[in-house]
Amino acid sequence: MSHVFPLGSRLDERGRLEVGGCDVVELAREHGTPAYVYAEEDIRARARTYREAFAARTERFEVIYASKALPVTAVHRLMVEEGLACDAASGGELHLALAGGYEPARVYMHGNNKTEAELAYALERGVGTIVVDSFDEIDRLERLLAGAPQRVMLRVRPGIRPTTHSYIQTGQEDSKFGFGLAEVPLAVERCAAAGLALRGLHAHIGSQVLDLGAYEKLTEVLAAIGEWPLINLGGGLGIAYTTRDDPPSIEEYVEALLRRAPRGVTVLCEPGRSLVGNAGVTLYTVGTVKRIPGVRTYVGVDGGMSDNLRPMLYGARYEAEVADRFGGGELCTIAGMHCESGDILVRDVLLDDPRPGDVLVVPATGAYGHAMANNYNALPRPPIVFCTHGDARVVVRRETYEDLTARDV
């Protein structure tokens, strides 16, 4: 199988796709569509690869799951079992992490504008590390702590702009995140005056990054800002969304993070997309096929920008296949069902004679599909199904129409 699909995926003797040993056509019949389907062992294998890649090179490391990629309690339970720590970027993500079994001491609390309520919640639950993002946040913590100890790290803007979409670049000087390099000395003083236990520096340069040289540069920049016991180099390793993509391996990425790290320092990293992105596929049912002569063929499915917003936000590219007829030569555009002309999931993909009722599969949707899912046009959000060794279990149920009115007062 192509490397965009979950590890262990295969076509059975009937030509049907299996994920985690489960027939996706049968999954669609049992659980409906759209549906997010994950190979559980794929996620576990990547988590282990991260830990093993670090352990082979250093004793001083921590792998932290960037939960914004897939903030689901079942995923947190899995990451706890695999020995990862957790990055939470809001009070809600913290709530999910704790519900999933994380010890608060192993949670790193992020956010460029943490509210006083979120900080109070984090302190009340005993979050191990707060990644401080601004002078205003230092002031808030000083008021809330009133002299009590709290471990923190400083997020800095390293002035590095990697090659990725501008919306997911985060390390350049013109960014809403962190302290500028010139502000770090004053931020260190303010943390000391506020009674905060400052342990190190954090920086994140962006997402879907394929240039490992940017990470080596990041290590150099942070190492030049004094001596710290901890440096957190963020995450952002890119994945393969199409068969043409050839991202660096996890081992190559870890090697780049450590190559220029100072001796004796503990290196932290925060993978998210590279842990779960290729582990998941989204299943749809084809409803309409419109062949417009001389223009294009539109294949309409029962989801769209409510379950995968990335093509509309970033122009993200995906591939697609009919689940029981891989390959094919008909050039198609996969259209969502929403009342927007821009609701296009995949442009110009080759399919085998798509027909109403076909199950369509879009791979590499494991990261940010569920996380960004919404109720546009009042569509209920899809379920999440974990598959392993031929067994399928729902870990997040499909929303119902009743859920849409559950908050009405």
N, C-alpha and C positions, 0 to 999 in steps of 0.2 A: 504493500500500500504506500501511497505518497506520504511524505513526512509531514504534510499538513494535517493528517488525520491522527487520532489518538494512537499511542503505542499499542500494538497487538491487534489493531483493526484488520479485517480481512473481508474478502468476498467469498461467500460460501459456494457450494456446488451449484446453486441456482442463480448465482450472480448477485445475491443480496448482500448488502453491507452488514457486517457485524461489528459492534463496538462493545468492548468488555465481554465478548462472548454472546452478546444479545443481538438478535435480528431486529434491525431498526424499523422495518416495515411492521413487524408484530408490535414493537414498542409504540409506534404511531397508532395502531389500532386499539391498543389497550389503554394508553394514556392520553390520546388525542394529540392534536397539533395546534399551534406551535408547541414545541417542547425542547428544553435544554437537556441533552444527554451527555453524561460524562463517563469516561473510563476511569474508575477509582484508582486502579493500579498505576495508571499513567501519572496521576498527581503524586502518588507515593514515590514512584521511581524518580521523579524529578527532584522531590524534596531530599531524597537520599543522595542523589547525585551532587546536590549543592553541599550537603554536609560532608560527604566523602571527599569532594574536590578540595574543600578547605582543610579537612583533617589531614590530607596527604601532604599539605604544604606548611601548616602552622598549627600550633596548639591554641593560639589566641584569635578566636573568631566567634561570631554569632550570626546565624541566618535568621532573618526576621521576615515573616510573611506579610507582605503589603496587602492587607485584606480588602482594600478598596477594589481590587481586581475581581474578587468574588466573595463578598461578605455574607457568608452563610454559616450557620452554626455547625452543620455537618462537616463542612470544610475545615472549620476551626478544630473540631474534634480530631480530624485526620492529621492536621498539622501538629497538634499537641502530641499525638502518638508518635509522630516522626521527629520530635525534638526541636521544632522550630519555635522561635518567639513570635510576637505579633506586633504589627504596626496598625494603629487605629487613628483615623483622620477626623473623627467626630465623636460626639457622645453616643450616637446611635451605633457606630461601628464598635465602640468600646463595649456597649451593651451586648452586641452580638458575640464579640470575642469572649466575654465573661460567660455568657450563656453556653458557649461552645466548649467551655472547660479550661480556658486559660487562667493560670495563676496571675493575679494583677501585677505581681512583681516582674513578669516577663512581657508586659505590654509597654510599648512606646507610643505616647500620645502625641499626635501631629495636628497640624492645622495652622493656616496663616492668620486666622481670626477666631481663635477659640473664645467662646463666650464665657462670661463669669460662671454661668450655670454649668457649662461643660467642664471647666476647670474644677469647680467645686465637686462635681460628680467624680471626676478622676481622682481627686485627693481623697474623697470619702471612701472610694473603693480601693485605695492603696496602689494606684498605678506606679510601676517601678520607675519609669523615666518619662519626663515631659520634655519634648523638643521645643524649646522656646524660640519664637519666631519674630518677636518685636519688643521694643522698649515698653510699649503699652502692656504687653503680656507679663513682663517682669513686674510692672506696677500691680497688676491684678493678682499675681501670685503672692506678692509681698503682703497685700491686704488680706488675702484668704489664709495664708499660712501663719501669719502673726508670730514668726519666729520658729515655727516647726520646721524640721529638715525636709527637703525634697530634692531628689536627684534630678538634674536637668542636663540637656545638651543644647548647644547653640546651633541653629540652622543658619548657614551662611550662603551668600550668593557668590560662587567662585568665579564668575565672569566667563563661563564656558558656554558656548552655544552649539550643541551637537546638531548633526544633520538629521532632523526629524520634523514633523509638522509643527508649525509655530505655536499651535494651541497646547502642545505637550512638551515644549521646551520650558525648563524651569530654572536653569542655572545661570542664565545671562544676567547682566547688571540691571536691565530693564525688566524686572520681575516683581510680582506681588509677594514673593516668598523671601523670608530670611533677612539677615543683616548683610550689608555691604562689607567688603573686606576692611575698609577704613573704619567701620563702626565696631569691629570686634573688640578692640581694647576697652572702649567705653562700656560695651555690653558685659564684658568680663567683670569690670568694676561694679556695675549695677547688680549683677548676680551676687557678688560677694556681699555688697551692702544689704541686699534683700535676704541674705541668709540661705541662698540656694546653693546646693552642692553641685557645682559645675564639673562634669566629668569629661567632656570632650566636645568635638565639633561634628556637625552633620551637614551634608550637602547632597543635593539631588539635581542632576543635570537635565533630566527629561525622560520620556518614555519611548519605547520602540526604537532604541538606539542600537545601531549596528557597528559603529566605529569604536573599537576598543581603545584606540589611542586617546579618546576623550577621557576615559577613566584613568589612564596613566597620568594624564595632565591633572586631573582632579586630585589624585593622591599627592602629587607634588605640591599643589596649591595648599591643601590642608596641612601637609607636613611642614610647610614654611610658616604656619601661624602658631609658633610656639610648640611646646611639647605637651602632649595630652595622652592619657591612658587609653582613650577610645577615639576612633574616628569612624564615622558612619558614612559610607560612600553611596548610600541610596540604592536604588534599583534601576530599572529601565531597560534591561537587556531585551532586545527585539526577538520576535519569533517569526516563523514562516506562515504567512497568510496565503501565499500562492506557491505553486510548485517552482516558480522562478526564484523565490526568496531563498537565500542561503545564509542564515544568521550564524554568528559564532556559537560554538558549543558552550555549555555551562562551564566546563573545565577551562576553556580558553578565557572566558569572562573572569572566572575566579583568579586565574593566573595574572590577568591584567590588573585586577584590583590589588593584588599582593606584590606585584613586581617592584614597585617603588615605595612600598609602605615602610616606615621607619622600624628599626628593630625594637622589639619589646612592646609595640603598640598592639592593642586588640582591634581588629578590623571587623566592622559590622556591615552587612549589606541587606537590602530590603527587596527581594524579588517578589513579583506578583504575577504579572502577565506570563513570564517564562515558566512559572509553576503550573498554571491552570489553562493558559490560552489554547494550546493544541490538544488538551485533554478533553475538550468539549466540542460537540457539534449541535446544530439546531435543526430540528425536523419541521418541515412544513407540508401541507397538502396543497397540491395544485388545484385551483378552482376554475380559472379561465386561461385560455390560450388565444391570443389575438395576433394573427399573422397579417401584418399590414404590408402589402406588396410594395417592394422598392424602398421600404422604410426600416422596419425591424419586427421581430417577433417578441411580444410581451407575454411572459409567463407570470400569471397572477397567483400569489400565495396568500395564506390566511394569517399572515403576520406582517412585519415590516419595521417601521421606525419606532414602534412601541416595544419591540423586543431586541432590536439591534440598531442603535442610534449612530454608531460609528461611521457608516458610509455617508450619512448626512452631515455629521460634525466635521469629519476630517477628510472626506473623500476616500475612506478606507476601501481597499480592494479585497475581494473574497473570490473563492471558487464555489462551484455547486455541481451536484450530480443528482440524477434520478437514482433513488436508493437501490433499485433492482435492475438498472440498465446503465452501468457506468460507461463512460465514453460517449461518442456520438459526434455528429457533424453539423447540427443545426445551431446557428448563432442566435442566442436568445438574450433577453434582458429580464432579470427576475424583479418583478414589481410587487411592492407591498400593497395592502388593501386600504391604506389610509387616504384621506381626502387631500392629498398633496402630490403635485407632479414630481416633486423631489423625493418621494418615497420609493427610492430604488435601492434594492439590496445588492444586486450584482449586475454590472453592465457587461455585455458582450462575452458570454460564456457558452461553450459548446455543450449541448445536451442531445440525448438520444430521443428524438420524436416525443417531446413532452405532451402529456394528455391530462385532462381533468381527472382527479383522483390519484394521480401519482404522488408518492412520497418523495419530497425533495430534501436533500441534505446539504447544509452549508457547514464546512469544517472550520476549525480555528476560531470558534466563537465562544470559547470557554472563559475569556476575560472580558469584562465590561459589558457583556450582553445583559445578563441578569442585573448587574450593578446599576446600569443606566436605564433599565426597563421602566416603562411609564404606562399610563392609562389613556394615552391620546385616543380620541374617538371612543372613549370608555371601553376599551378592550381589556379584559381581565389578563393579568400577567401570567406567563407560562409556568408550568411546573419544572422542577429540576429532578432528573432521574439519574441515580448512580448505578452503574453496571459493573459487575465484577464476576469473573468465572461463570458467566451465563446467567447470573441472578441479577434482577433489576429491582431497585427499591426507590420509592419516591421520598426525597428528603425535604422538598418544598412543594406543597400542593399547588395545583392551579387555583388562581383566584376565581371567584364566582361573581355573578351579578349582585348577589347580596353583599359581598365584600365592598362593592362600589358605593353602597349606601350605608355601610356600617358606621361611618363617622358622622352621619347627618344628625343634627340636633333640632 
